[in-house]
Amino acid sequence: MTSIHGHEVLNMMLESDEHYSETSLIQAIHMRFGDSAHFHTCSAENMTAAQMVELLKNKGKFIPLKEGFSTHESKICRH
């Protein structure tokens, strides 16, 4: 099973230039990476799309907007 780094999710968000809700981001993740994909970061592993979204939210990776949220390149660590 392939595990996808959280940076890939943030990059997907940047490329789309869309605003998301938690639900619409989870749907977009499933469409891009598949329903059975698992995710990891430097500090966590074996997460579902919903768990990945929750972790990114809790780490302050999302920028609140009038309608939903987005992200910015500065929110992606480069290591």
C-alpha positions in Angstrom: 0.0 0.0 0.0 1.3 3.4 -1.0 1.3 6.2 1.6 1.1 9.8 0.4 2.8 12.7 2.3 0.6 15.5 3.5 2.7 17.9 1.4 1.0 16.3 -1.6 -2.4 17.2 -0.3 -1.3 20.8 0.3 0.2 21.0 -3.2 -3.1 19.6 -4.6 -4.9 22.5 -2.9 -2.5 25.1 -4.3 -2.8 23.7 -7.8 -6.5 23.7 -7.7 -6.8 27.3 -6.5 -10.1 26.4 -4.9 -11.7 27.1 -1.5 -12.6 24.0 0.5 -14.7 22.8 3.3 -13.5 19.8 5.3 -16.0 17.6 3.4 -15.1 19.0 -0.1 -11.4 18.6 0.6 -11.9 15.0 1.7 -13.8 14.4 -1.5 -11.1 16.0 -3.6 -8.4 13.9 -1.9 -10.4 10.7 -2.7 -10.8 11.8 -6.3 -7.1 12.6 -6.7 -5.5 9.8 -4.7 -8.2 7.1 -4.4 -10.6 6.0 -1.7 -8.2 3.6 -0.2 -5.1 5.8 -0.1 -3.3 6.3 3.2 -1.4 9.4 4.3 1.6 10.3 6.4 3.5 13.3 7.6 6.8 13.6 9.4 5.0 13.1 12.7 2.1 10.7 11.9 1.4 7.8 9.6 -1.3 5.4 8.3 -4.0 8.1 8.2 -7.2 8.2 6.2 -8.1 11.3 4.2 -10.3 12.6 7.0 -7.5 12.1 9.6 -5.1 13.9 7.2 -7.4 16.9 6.9 -7.9 17.0 10.7 -4.1 16.9 11.3 -3.4 19.6 8.7 -6.2 21.8 10.3 -4.8 21.3 13.8 -1.3 22.2 12.6 -2.5 25.5 11.2 -1.9 24.6 7.5 -5.2 26.1 6.3 -6.1 29.7 5.8 -9.7 30.6 6.8 -11.6 32.4 4.1 -15.0 34.0 3.9 -16.2 30.7 2.3 -14.2 27.7 3.6 -10.4 27.7 3.6 -7.4 27.4 1.4 -3.6 27.1 2.0 -0.5 29.0 0.9 2.9 27.9 -0.2 4.4 29.2 3.0 2.3 26.6 4.9 4.3 23.7 3.4 7.6 22.9 5.2 10.5 22.2 2.9 12.4 19.3 4.4 
